[in-house]
Amino acid sequence: MEYTTLILTLPLLTFLALGLLGTKLKPATAGCIGTLSLAICALLAYMTAWQYFSMPRVEGVRLPVTPFNFEWLRFTRHLHIDLGILLDPISVMMLVVITTVSLMVHVYSLGCMHGEKGFQRYYAFLSLFSFSMLGLVVATNIFQMYIFWELVGVSSYLLIGFYYTKPEAVAASKKAFIVTRFADLGFLIGILLLSFYTKTFSFQLLTSGDTSLFAGAAGTTFMGCSVMSWAMALIFMGGAGKSAMFPLHIWLPDAMEGPTPVSALIHAATMVVAGVYLVARLFPVYYFEAPEVLVLIAVVGAVTSLYAAVVACVQTDIKRVLAFSTISQIGFMMVALGVSGMEGHEGLGYMASMFHLFTHAMFKALLFLGAGAIIHAVHSNEMSHMGGLRKYLPVTHATFLVACLAISGIPPFSGFFSKDEILTAAFMFSPVLGVVMSFIAALTAFYMFRLYYNIFWGKESTHEHTPHEAPKSMTLPLVFLAAVTLIAGFIPFGKFVSSNGLAYTIHLDWTIATASIIIAAASIALATWFYKGSNPVPDRLATAFSGLHRAAYRRFYMDELYLFITKRVIFNHVSRPIAWFDRHVIDGSLNGLANATRRFSYSIRGLQSGQVQQHAYVILLGSLLILVAILLIM
């Protein structure tokens, strides 16, 4: 499988070509080059998946394959950084997900971004992001992953801030960069701790089950927790930042200021699942060496999912509704990993998380691209400027409805199968957690159909121009992703990806499945009653619970809290005193020493007059002073 190196090199070469020569190329040519490059990458990813999953199992387990690897930096006999490509079930699955969604975004952007200033630059940044994300998922070791992890952060910064003349986009890109850098600091510290005690960066060694690797950390504690728990919690911190987990979620809704296709690529299917992939990649380490951190992951995931679902219920910007929906669904995946075991049915959560990652990538990309088609038609993100669009946008309407049914958990759409397995795993772990996640699933169905009815039904808004369907370059990706969403749930996912590498046969728990269907149907019915036609009840409820409604709309004032902590506390009471000390004490001391030296030098410059008599006088006087000093000392 040496050809897999092309999956990485092609986007990199495309980025370099478009970055250096983009202005000399026509926009259409640059777009076609970027799209063709990703099409080849997608084809190679499909070939890799077919070849890998066709390989015979060894003792029932799919063994990892390393088609390319070389030593880059060596620190000790055992500790070194390699650069290579690791193929195993989850990395191959991620190759398929990333290349598929990225290809659809490239095709979609040909129509959506047509006529935009910086079209060539846009496709160059898309290629850089694709290269970074692909390098992240095939990394052979955690330090290589960290390198590409930071490249993903840089490329997302460039894409979010693509409209650099727009202050909101610039602020959003800086916010995303700063928040994720803060989390990545924890990730780096965790890597250093892990490598210090295990003497390796290699994923294969870390997840091999060899307990002797962790013997050096045995008995070492800090604040009552083992050093491995601290290391894995810090590594999860990096994943929480990238995946927008509470309370590091604040960057994701603002990142919607970037182009809509960017939202589909980065914030629906690829970048935000990097944290989930990180936990899944190191899952054996979490399970065997830091099981308490898995509980923390489950709790953080549940809190994040509930918080985002409540906020999504009152948002009016369609991209922000989808952004909080993404945060909520990532929380589902984290919960599934947190409650998972390793063997047999106990490992259901791991499989369900990866399954939901796969299905969510497709229908969430479909939702974002559909939102782009809607915004393209009405030139607004606000639901108040929409309504009755189903007759103007028939293809977008049909595909958007498919995605809404999928995320709501309605069979036979893909989201039903993956979400139901997560709910089953949650109930197996704790009935209370299962009930909480079921309630969140109900909220999901409600706010998604609130979004659907406000866009395509309800009172039709007045528009300067009659809305019309998007061009074929934008509708074809919608149809493709809708088709995948229809059939993806029937993939025997457990036979490809499982916690212990053994084939896992999915069996639906029809008690939980039936209950989840009823709950989802009831939520959809409630949304239909509220929003399909004219109904004063939602406004009355918003007025009756105005405090809660306002708080949810303002995201429970999390941004204000961060601003208070940073500006009022850190800047005023920490940074300013430090700045004053630096400016007046440190700089003042150095400046004072320089001034004293300068004044003294001016005062004695007359001694360098060039007169021999004066020089002799100075020498004599200095000799006498030295003699006196010697006599006094003796």
Secondary structure as a PSIPRED ss2 file (coil, helix, strand):
# PSIPRED VFORMAT (PSIPRED V4.0)

   1 M C   1.000  0.000  0.000
   2 E H   0.000  1.000  0.000
   3 Y H   0.000  1.000  0.000
   4 T H   0.000  1.000  0.000
   5 T H   0.000  1.000  0.000
   6 L H   0.000  1.000  0.000
   7 I H   0.000  1.000  0.000
   8 L H   0.000  1.000  0.000
   9 T H   0.000  1.000  0.000
  10 L H   0.000  1.000  0.000
  11 P H   0.000  1.000  0.000
  12 L H   0.000  1.000  0.000
  13 L H   0.000  1.000  0.000
  14 T H   0.000  1.000  0.000
  15 F H   0.000  1.000  0.000
  16 L H   0.000  1.000  0.000
  17 A H   0.000  1.000  0.000
  18 L H   0.000  1.000  0.000
  19 G H   0.000  1.000  0.000
  20 L H   0.000  1.000  0.000
  21 L H   0.000  1.000  0.000
  22 G H   0.000  1.000  0.000
  23 T H   0.000  1.000  0.000
  24 K H   0.000  1.000  0.000
  25 L C   1.000  0.000  0.000
  26 K C   1.000  0.000  0.000
  27 P H   0.000  1.000  0.000
  28 A H   0.000  1.000  0.000
  29 T H   0.000  1.000  0.000
  30 A H   0.000  1.000  0.000
  31 G H   0.000  1.000  0.000
  32 C H   0.000  1.000  0.000
  33 I H   0.000  1.000  0.000
  34 G H   0.000  1.000  0.000
  35 T H   0.000  1.000  0.000
  36 L H   0.000  1.000  0.000
  37 S H   0.000  1.000  0.000
  38 L H   0.000  1.000  0.000
  39 A H   0.000  1.000  0.000
  40 I H   0.000  1.000  0.000
  41 C H   0.000  1.000  0.000
  42 A H   0.000  1.000  0.000
  43 L H   0.000  1.000  0.000
  44 L H   0.000  1.000  0.000
  45 A H   0.000  1.000  0.000
  46 Y H   0.000  1.000  0.000
  47 M H   0.000  1.000  0.000
  48 T H   0.000  1.000  0.000
  49 A H   0.000  1.000  0.000
  50 W H   0.000  1.000  0.000
  51 Q H   0.000  1.000  0.000
  52 Y H   0.000  1.000  0.000
  53 F H   0.000  1.000  0.000
  54 S H   0.000  1.000  0.000
  55 M C   1.000  0.000  0.000
  56 P C   1.000  0.000  0.000
  57 R C   1.000  0.000  0.000
  58 V E   0.000  0.000  1.000
  59 E C   1.000  0.000  0.000
  60 G C   1.000  0.000  0.000
  61 V E   0.000  0.000  1.000
  62 R C   1.000  0.000  0.000
  63 L C   1.000  0.000  0.000
  64 P C   1.000  0.000  0.000
  65 V E   0.000  0.000  1.000
  66 T E   0.000  0.000  1.000
  67 P E   0.000  0.000  1.000
  68 F E   0.000  0.000  1.000
  69 N E   0.000  0.000  1.000
  70 F E   0.000  0.000  1.000
  71 E E   0.000  0.000  1.000
  72 W E   0.000  0.000  1.000
  73 L E   0.000  0.000  1.000
  74 R E   0.000  0.000  1.000
  75 F C   1.000  0.000  0.000
  76 T C   1.000  0.000  0.000
  77 R C   1.000  0.000  0.000
  78 H C   1.000  0.000  0.000
  79 L C   1.000  0.000  0.000
  80 H E   0.000  0.000  1.000
  81 I E   0.000  0.000  1.000
  82 D E   0.000  0.000  1.000
  83 L E   0.000  0.000  1.000
  84 G E   0.000  0.000  1.000
  85 I E   0.000  0.000  1.000
  86 L E   0.000  0.000  1.000
  87 L E   0.000  0.000  1.000
  88 D C   1.000  0.000  0.000
  89 P H   0.000  1.000  0.000
  90 I H   0.000  1.000  0.000
  91 S H   0.000  1.000  0.000
  92 V H   0.000  1.000  0.000
  93 M H   0.000  1.000  0.000
  94 M H   0.000  1.000  0.000
  95 L H   0.000  1.000  0.000
  96 V H   0.000  1.000  0.000
  97 V H   0.000  1.000  0.000
  98 I H   0.000  1.000  0.000
  99 T H   0.000  1.000  0.000
 100 T H   0.000  1.000  0.000
 101 V H   0.000  1.000  0.000
 102 S H   0.000  1.000  0.000
 103 L H   0.000  1.000  0.000
 104 M H   0.000  1.000  0.000
 105 V H   0.000  1.000  0.000
 106 H H   0.000  1.000  0.000
 107 V H   0.000  1.000  0.000
 108 Y H   0.000  1.000  0.000
 109 S H   0.000  1.000  0.000
 110 L H   0.000  1.000  0.000
 111 G H   0.000  1.000  0.000
 112 C H   0.000  1.000  0.000
 113 M C   1.000  0.000  0.000
 114 H C   1.000  0.000  0.000
 115 G C   1.000  0.000  0.000
 116 E C   1.000  0.000  0.000
 117 K C   1.000  0.000  0.000
 118 G C   1.000  0.000  0.000
 119 F H   0.000  1.000  0.000
 120 Q H   0.000  1.000  0.000
 121 R H   0.000  1.000  0.000
 122 Y H   0.000  1.000  0.000
 123 Y H   0.000  1.000  0.000
 124 A H   0.000  1.000  0.000
 125 F H   0.000  1.000  0.000
 126 L H   0.000  1.000  0.000
 127 S H   0.000  1.000  0.000
 128 L H   0.000  1.000  0.000
 129 F H   0.000  1.000  0.000
 130 S H   0.000  1.000  0.000
 131 F H   0.000  1.000  0.000
 132 S H   0.000  1.000  0.000
 133 M H   0.000  1.000  0.000
 134 L H   0.000  1.000  0.000
 135 G H   0.000  1.000  0.000
 136 L H   0.000  1.000  0.000
 137 V H   0.000  1.000  0.000
 138 V C   1.000  0.000  0.000
 139 A C   1.000  0.000  0.000
 140 T C   1.000  0.000  0.000
 141 N E   0.000  0.000  1.000
 142 I H   0.000  1.000  0.000
 143 F H   0.000  1.000  0.000
 144 Q H   0.000  1.000  0.000
 145 M H   0.000  1.000  0.000
 146 Y H   0.000  1.000  0.000
 147 I H   0.000  1.000  0.000
 148 F H   0.000  1.000  0.000
 149 W H   0.000  1.000  0.000
 150 E H   0.000  1.000  0.000
 151 L H   0.000  1.000  0.000
 152 V H   0.000  1.000  0.000
 153 G H   0.000  1.000  0.000
 154 V H   0.000  1.000  0.000
 155 S H   0.000  1.000  0.000
 156 S H   0.000  1.000  0.000
 157 Y H   0.000  1.000  0.000
 158 L H   0.000  1.000  0.000
 159 L H   0.000  1.000  0.000
 160 I H   0.000  1.000  0.000
 161 G C   1.000  0.000  0.000
 162 F C   1.000  0.000  0.000
 163 Y C   1.000  0.000  0.000
 164 Y C   1.000  0.000  0.000
 165 T C   1.000  0.000  0.000
 166 K C   1.000  0.000  0.000
 167 P H   0.000  1.000  0.000
 168 E H   0.000  1.000  0.000
 169 A H   0.000  1.000  0.000
 170 V H   0.000  1.000  0.000
 171 A H   0.000  1.000  0.000
 172 A H   0.000  1.000  0.000
 173 S H   0.000  1.000  0.000
 174 K H   0.000  1.000  0.000
 175 K H   0.000  1.000  0.000
 176 A H   0.000  1.000  0.000
 177 F H   0.000  1.000  0.000
 178 I H   0.000  1.000  0.000
 179 V H   0.000  1.000  0.000
 180 T H   0.000  1.000  0.000
 181 R H   0.000  1.000  0.000
 182 F H   0.000  1.000  0.000
 183 A H   0.000  1.000  0.000
 184 D H   0.000  1.000  0.000
 185 L H   0.000  1.000  0.000
 186 G H   0.000  1.000  0.000
 187 F H   0.000  1.000  0.000
 188 L H   0.000  1.000  0.000
 189 I H   0.000  1.000  0.000
 190 G H   0.000  1.000  0.000
 191 I H   0.000  1.000  0.000
 192 L H   0.000  1.000  0.000
 193 L H   0.000  1.000  0.000
 194 L H   0.000  1.000  0.000
 195 S H   0.000  1.000  0.000
 196 F H   0.000  1.000  0.000
 197 Y H   0.000  1.000  0.000
 198 T H   0.000  1.000  0.000
 199 K C   1.000  0.000  0.000
 200 T C   1.000  0.000  0.000
 201 F C   1.000  0.000  0.000
 202 S E   0.000  0.000  1.000
 203 F H   0.000  1.000  0.000
 204 Q H   0.000  1.000  0.000
 205 L H   0.000  1.000  0.000
 206 L H   0.000  1.000  0.000
 207 T C   1.000  0.000  0.000
 208 S C   1.000  0.000  0.000
 209 G C   1.000  0.000  0.000
 210 D C   1.000  0.000  0.000
 211 T H   0.000  1.000  0.000
 212 S H   0.000  1.000  0.000
 213 L H   0.000  1.000  0.000
 214 F H   0.000  1.000  0.000
 215 A H   0.000  1.000  0.000
 216 G H   0.000  1.000  0.000
 217 A H   0.000  1.000  0.000
 218 A C   1.000  0.000  0.000
 219 G C   1.000  0.000  0.000
 220 T C   1.000  0.000  0.000
 221 T E   0.000  0.000  1.000
 222 F E   0.000  0.000  1.000
 223 M C   1.000  0.000  0.000
 224 G C   1.000  0.000  0.000
 225 C E   0.000  0.000  1.000
 226 S E   0.000  0.000  1.000
 227 V H   0.000  1.000  0.000
 228 M H   0.000  1.000  0.000
 229 S H   0.000  1.000  0.000
 230 W H   0.000  1.000  0.000
 231 A H   0.000  1.000  0.000
 232 M H   0.000  1.000  0.000
 233 A H   0.000  1.000  0.000
 234 L H   0.000  1.000  0.000
 235 I H   0.000  1.000  0.000
 236 F H   0.000  1.000  0.000
 237 M H   0.000  1.000  0.000
 238 G H   0.000  1.000  0.000
 239 G H   0.000  1.000  0.000
 240 A H   0.000  1.000  0.000
 241 G H   0.000  1.000  0.000
 242 K H   0.000  1.000  0.000
 243 S C   1.000  0.000  0.000
 244 A C   1.000  0.000  0.000
 245 M C   1.000  0.000  0.000
 246 F C   1.000  0.000  0.000
 247 P C   1.000  0.000  0.000
 248 L C   1.000  0.000  0.000
 249 H C   1.000  0.000  0.000
 250 I C   1.000  0.000  0.000
 251 W H   0.000  1.000  0.000
 252 L H   0.000  1.000  0.000
 253 P H   0.000  1.000  0.000
 254 D H   0.000  1.000  0.000
 255 A H   0.000  1.000  0.000
 256 M H   0.000  1.000  0.000
 257 E H   0.000  1.000  0.000
 258 G C   1.000  0.000  0.000
 259 P C   1.000  0.000  0.000
 260 T H   0.000  1.000  0.000
 261 P H   0.000  1.000  0.000
 262 V H   0.000  1.000  0.000
 263 S H   0.000  1.000  0.000
 264 A H   0.000  1.000  0.000
 265 L H   0.000  1.000  0.000
 266 I H   0.000  1.000  0.000
 267 H H   0.000  1.000  0.000
 268 A H   0.000  1.000  0.000
 269 A H   0.000  1.000  0.000
 270 T C   1.000  0.000  0.000
 271 M H   0.000  1.000  0.000
 272 V H   0.000  1.000  0.000
 273 V H   0.000  1.000  0.000
 274 A H   0.000  1.000  0.000
 275 G H   0.000  1.000  0.000
 276 V H   0.000  1.000  0.000
 277 Y H   0.000  1.000  0.000
 278 L H   0.000  1.000  0.000
 279 V H   0.000  1.000  0.000
 280 A H   0.000  1.000  0.000
 281 R H   0.000  1.000  0.000
 282 L C   1.000  0.000  0.000
 283 F H   0.000  1.000  0.000
 284 P H   0.000  1.000  0.000
 285 V H   0.000  1.000  0.000
 286 Y H   0.000  1.000  0.000
 287 Y H   0.000  1.000  0.000
 288 F H   0.000  1.000  0.000
 289 E H   0.000  1.000  0.000
 290 A C   1.000  0.000  0.000
 291 P H   0.000  1.000  0.000
 292 E H   0.000  1.000  0.000
 293 V H   0.000  1.000  0.000
 294 L H   0.000  1.000  0.000
 295 V H   0.000  1.000  0.000
 296 L H   0.000  1.000  0.000
 297 I H   0.000  1.000  0.000
 298 A H   0.000  1.000  0.000
 299 V H   0.000  1.000  0.000
 300 V H   0.000  1.000  0.000
 301 G H   0.000  1.000  0.000
 302 A H   0.000  1.000  0.000
 303 V H   0.000  1.000  0.000
 304 T H   0.000  1.000  0.000
 305 S H   0.000  1.000  0.000
 306 L H   0.000  1.000  0.000
 307 Y H   0.000  1.000  0.000
 308 A H   0.000  1.000  0.000
 309 A H   0.000  1.000  0.000
 310 V H   0.000  1.000  0.000
 311 V H   0.000  1.000  0.000
 312 A H   0.000  1.000  0.000
 313 C C   1.000  0.000  0.000
 314 V C   1.000  0.000  0.000
 315 Q C   1.000  0.000  0.000
 316 T C   1.000  0.000  0.000
 317 D E   0.000  0.000  1.000
 318 I H   0.000  1.000  0.000
 319 K H   0.000  1.000  0.000
 320 R H   0.000  1.000  0.000
 321 V H   0.000  1.000  0.000
 322 L H   0.000  1.000  0.000
 323 A H   0.000  1.000  0.000
 324 F H   0.000  1.000  0.000
 325 S H   0.000  1.000  0.000
 326 T H   0.000  1.000  0.000
 327 I H   0.000  1.000  0.000
 328 S H   0.000  1.000  0.000
 329 Q H   0.000  1.000  0.000
 330 I H   0.000  1.000  0.000
 331 G H   0.000  1.000  0.000
 332 F H   0.000  1.000  0.000
 333 M H   0.000  1.000  0.000
 334 M H   0.000  1.000  0.000
 335 V H   0.000  1.000  0.000
 336 A H   0.000  1.000  0.000
 337 L H   0.000  1.000  0.000
 338 G H   0.000  1.000  0.000
 339 V C   1.000  0.000  0.000
 340 S C   1.000  0.000  0.000
 341 G C   1.000  0.000  0.000
 342 M C   1.000  0.000  0.000
 343 E C   1.000  0.000  0.000
 344 G H   0.000  1.000  0.000
 345 H H   0.000  1.000  0.000
 346 E H   0.000  1.000  0.000
 347 G H   0.000  1.000  0.000
 348 L H   0.000  1.000  0.000
 349 G H   0.000  1.000  0.000
 350 Y H   0.000  1.000  0.000
 351 M H   0.000  1.000  0.000
 352 A H   0.000  1.000  0.000
 353 S H   0.000  1.000  0.000
 354 M H   0.000  1.000  0.000
 355 F H   0.000  1.000  0.000
 356 H H   0.000  1.000  0.000
 357 L H   0.000  1.000  0.000
 358 F H   0.000  1.000  0.000
 359 T H   0.000  1.000  0.000
 360 H H   0.000  1.000  0.000
 361 A H   0.000  1.000  0.000
 362 M H   0.000  1.000  0.000
 363 F H   0.000  1.000  0.000
 364 K H   0.000  1.000  0.000
 365 A H   0.000  1.000  0.000
 366 L H   0.000  1.000  0.000
 367 L H   0.000  1.000  0.000
 368 F H   0.000  1.000  0.000
 369 L H   0.000  1.000  0.000
 370 G H   0.000  1.000  0.000
 371 A H   0.000  1.000  0.000
 372 G H   0.000  1.000  0.000
 373 A H   0.000  1.000  0.000
 374 I H   0.000  1.000  0.000
 375 I H   0.000  1.000  0.000
 376 H H   0.000  1.000  0.000
 377 A H   0.000  1.000  0.000
 378 V H   0.000  1.000  0.000
 379 H C   1.000  0.000  0.000
 380 S C   1.000  0.000  0.000
 381 N C   1.000  0.000  0.000
 382 E E   0.000  0.000  1.000
 383 M H   0.000  1.000  0.000
 384 S H   0.000  1.000  0.000
 385 H H   0.000  1.000  0.000
 386 M C   1.000  0.000  0.000
 387 G C   1.000  0.000  0.000
 388 G C   1.000  0.000  0.000
 389 L H   0.000  1.000  0.000
 390 R H   0.000  1.000  0.000
 391 K H   0.000  1.000  0.000
 392 Y C   1.000  0.000  0.000
 393 L C   1.000  0.000  0.000
 394 P H   0.000  1.000  0.000
 395 V H   0.000  1.000  0.000
 396 T H   0.000  1.000  0.000
 397 H H   0.000  1.000  0.000
 398 A H   0.000  1.000  0.000
 399 T H   0.000  1.000  0.000
 400 F H   0.000  1.000  0.000
 401 L H   0.000  1.000  0.000
 402 V H   0.000  1.000  0.000
 403 A H   0.000  1.000  0.000
 404 C H   0.000  1.000  0.000
 405 L H   0.000  1.000  0.000
 406 A H   0.000  1.000  0.000
 407 I H   0.000  1.000  0.000
 408 S H   0.000  1.000  0.000
 409 G C   1.000  0.000  0.000
 410 I C   1.000  0.000  0.000
 411 P C   1.000  0.000  0.000
 412 P C   1.000  0.000  0.000
 413 F C   1.000  0.000  0.000
 414 S H   0.000  1.000  0.000
 415 G H   0.000  1.000  0.000
 416 F H   0.000  1.000  0.000
 417 F H   0.000  1.000  0.000
 418 S H   0.000  1.000  0.000
 419 K H   0.000  1.000  0.000
 420 D H   0.000  1.000  0.000
 421 E H   0.000  1.000  0.000
 422 I H   0.000  1.000  0.000
 423 L H   0.000  1.000  0.000
 424 T H   0.000  1.000  0.000
 425 A H   0.000  1.000  0.000
 426 A H   0.000  1.000  0.000
 427 F H   0.000  1.000  0.000
 428 M H   0.000  1.000  0.000
 429 F H   0.000  1.000  0.000
 430 S C   1.000  0.000  0.000
 431 P H   0.000  1.000  0.000
 432 V H   0.000  1.000  0.000
 433 L H   0.000  1.000  0.000
 434 G H   0.000  1.000  0.000
 435 V H   0.000  1.000  0.000
 436 V H   0.000  1.000  0.000
 437 M H   0.000  1.000  0.000
 438 S H   0.000  1.000  0.000
 439 F H   0.000  1.000  0.000
 440 I H   0.000  1.000  0.000
 441 A H   0.000  1.000  0.000
 442 A H   0.000  1.000  0.000
 443 L H   0.000  1.000  0.000
 444 T H   0.000  1.000  0.000
 445 A H   0.000  1.000  0.000
 446 F H   0.000  1.000  0.000
 447 Y H   0.000  1.000  0.000
 448 M H   0.000  1.000  0.000
 449 F H   0.000  1.000  0.000
 450 R H   0.000  1.000  0.000
 451 L H   0.000  1.000  0.000
 452 Y H   0.000  1.000  0.000
 453 Y H   0.000  1.000  0.000
 454 N H   0.000  1.000  0.000
 455 I H   0.000  1.000  0.000
 456 F H   0.000  1.000  0.000
 457 W C   1.000  0.000  0.000
 458 G C   1.000  0.000  0.000
 459 K C   1.000  0.000  0.000
 460 E C   1.000  0.000  0.000
 461 S C   1.000  0.000  0.000
 462 T C   1.000  0.000  0.000
 463 H C   1.000  0.000  0.000
 464 E C   1.000  0.000  0.000
 465 H C   1.000  0.000  0.000
 466 T C   1.000  0.000  0.000
 467 P C   1.000  0.000  0.000
 468 H C   1.000  0.000  0.000
 469 E C   1.000  0.000  0.000
 470 A C   1.000  0.000  0.000
 471 P C   1.000  0.000  0.000
 472 K H   0.000  1.000  0.000
 473 S H   0.000  1.000  0.000
 474 M H   0.000  1.000  0.000
 475 T H   0.000  1.000  0.000
 476 L H   0.000  1.000  0.000
 477 P H   0.000  1.000  0.000
 478 L H   0.000  1.000  0.000
 479 V H   0.000  1.000  0.000
 480 F H   0.000  1.000  0.000
 481 L H   0.000  1.000  0.000
 482 A H   0.000  1.000  0.000
 483 A H   0.000  1.000  0.000
 484 V H   0.000  1.000  0.000
 485 T H   0.000  1.000  0.000
 486 L H   0.000  1.000  0.000
 487 I H   0.000  1.000  0.000
 488 A H   0.000  1.000  0.000
 489 G H   0.000  1.000  0.000
 490 F H   0.000  1.000  0.000
 491 I C   1.000  0.000  0.000
 492 P C   1.000  0.000  0.000
 493 F H   0.000  1.000  0.000
 494 G H   0.000  1.000  0.000
 495 K H   0.000  1.000  0.000
 496 F C   1.000  0.000  0.000
 497 V C   1.000  0.000  0.000
 498 S C   1.000  0.000  0.000
 499 S C   1.000  0.000  0.000
 500 N C   1.000  0.000  0.000
 501 G C   1.000  0.000  0.000
 502 L C   1.000  0.000  0.000
 503 A C   1.000  0.000  0.000
 504 Y C   1.000  0.000  0.000
 505 T C   1.000  0.000  0.000
 506 I C   1.000  0.000  0.000
 507 H C   1.000  0.000  0.000
 508 L C   1.000  0.000  0.000
 509 D C   1.000  0.000  0.000
 510 W H   0.000  1.000  0.000
 511 T H   0.000  1.000  0.000
 512 I H   0.000  1.000  0.000
 513 A H   0.000  1.000  0.000
 514 T H   0.000  1.000  0.000
 515 A H   0.000  1.000  0.000
 516 S H   0.000  1.000  0.000
 517 I H   0.000  1.000  0.000
 518 I H   0.000  1.000  0.000
 519 I H   0.000  1.000  0.000
 520 A H   0.000  1.000  0.000
 521 A H   0.000  1.000  0.000
 522 A H   0.000  1.000  0.000
 523 S H   0.000  1.000  0.000
 524 I H   0.000  1.000  0.000
 525 A H   0.000  1.000  0.000
 526 L H   0.000  1.000  0.000
 527 A H   0.000  1.000  0.000
 528 T H   0.000  1.000  0.000
 529 W H   0.000  1.000  0.000
 530 F H   0.000  1.000  0.000
 531 Y H   0.000  1.000  0.000
 532 K C   1.000  0.000  0.000
 533 G C   1.000  0.000  0.000
 534 S C   1.000  0.000  0.000
 535 N C   1.000  0.000  0.000
 536 P C   1.000  0.000  0.000
 537 V H   0.000  1.000  0.000
 538 P H   0.000  1.000  0.000
 539 D H   0.000  1.000  0.000
 540 R H   0.000  1.000  0.000
 541 L H   0.000  1.000  0.000
 542 A H   0.000  1.000  0.000
 543 T H   0.000  1.000  0.000
 544 A H   0.000  1.000  0.000
 545 F C   1.000  0.000  0.000
 546 S H   0.000  1.000  0.000
 547 G H   0.000  1.000  0.000
 548 L H   0.000  1.000  0.000
 549 H H   0.000  1.000  0.000
 550 R H   0.000  1.000  0.000
 551 A H   0.000  1.000  0.000
 552 A H   0.000  1.000  0.000
 553 Y H   0.000  1.000  0.000
 554 R C   1.000  0.000  0.000
 555 R H   0.000  1.000  0.000
 556 F H   0.000  1.000  0.000
 557 Y H   0.000  1.000  0.000
 558 M H   0.000  1.000  0.000
 559 D H   0.000  1.000  0.000
 560 E H   0.000  1.000  0.000
 561 L H   0.000  1.000  0.000
 562 Y H   0.000  1.000  0.000
 563 L H   0.000  1.000  0.000
 564 F H   0.000  1.000  0.000
 565 I H   0.000  1.000  0.000
 566 T H   0.000  1.000  0.000
 567 K H   0.000  1.000  0.000
 568 R H   0.000  1.000  0.000
 569 V H   0.000  1.000  0.000
 570 I H   0.000  1.000  0.000
 571 F H   0.000  1.000  0.000
 572 N H   0.000  1.000  0.000
 573 H H   0.000  1.000  0.000
 574 V H   0.000  1.000  0.000
 575 S H   0.000  1.000  0.000
 576 R H   0.000  1.000  0.000
 577 P H   0.000  1.000  0.000
 578 I H   0.000  1.000  0.000
 579 A H   0.000  1.000  0.000
 580 W H   0.000  1.000  0.000
 581 F H   0.000  1.000  0.000
 582 D H   0.000  1.000  0.000
 583 R H   0.000  1.000  0.000
 584 H H   0.000  1.000  0.000
 585 V H   0.000  1.000  0.000
 586 I H   0.000  1.000  0.000
 587 D H   0.000  1.000  0.000
 588 G H   0.000  1.000  0.000
 589 S H   0.000  1.000  0.000
 590 L H   0.000  1.000  0.000
 591 N H   0.000  1.000  0.000
 592 G H   0.000  1.000  0.000
 593 L H   0.000  1.000  0.000
 594 A H   0.000  1.000  0.000
 595 N H   0.000  1.000  0.000
 596 A H   0.000  1.000  0.000
 597 T H   0.000  1.000  0.000
 598 R H   0.000  1.000  0.000
 599 R H   0.000  1.000  0.000
 600 F H   0.000  1.000  0.000
 601 S H   0.000  1.000  0.000
 602 Y H   0.000  1.000  0.000
 603 S H   0.000  1.000  0.000
 604 I H   0.000  1.000  0.000
 605 R H   0.000  1.000  0.000
 606 G H   0.000  1.000  0.000
 607 L H   0.000  1.000  0.000
 608 Q C   1.000  0.000  0.000
 609 S C   1.000  0.000  0.000
 610 G C   1.000  0.000  0.000
 611 Q C   1.000  0.000  0.000
 612 V H   0.000  1.000  0.000
 613 Q H   0.000  1.000  0.000
 614 Q H   0.000  1.000  0.000
 615 H H   0.000  1.000  0.000
 616 A H   0.000  1.000  0.000
 617 Y H   0.000  1.000  0.000
 618 V H   0.000  1.000  0.000
 619 I H   0.000  1.000  0.000
 620 L H   0.000  1.000  0.000
 621 L H   0.000  1.000  0.000
 622 G H   0.000  1.000  0.000
 623 S H   0.000  1.000  0.000
 624 L H   0.000  1.000  0.000
 625 L H   0.000  1.000  0.000
 626 I H   0.000  1.000  0.000
 627 L H   0.000  1.000  0.000
 628 V H   0.000  1.000  0.000
 629 A H   0.000  1.000  0.000
 630 I H   0.000  1.000  0.000
 631 L H   0.000  1.000  0.000
 632 L H   0.000  1.000  0.000
 633 I H   0.000  1.000  0.000
 634 M C   1.000  0.000  0.000
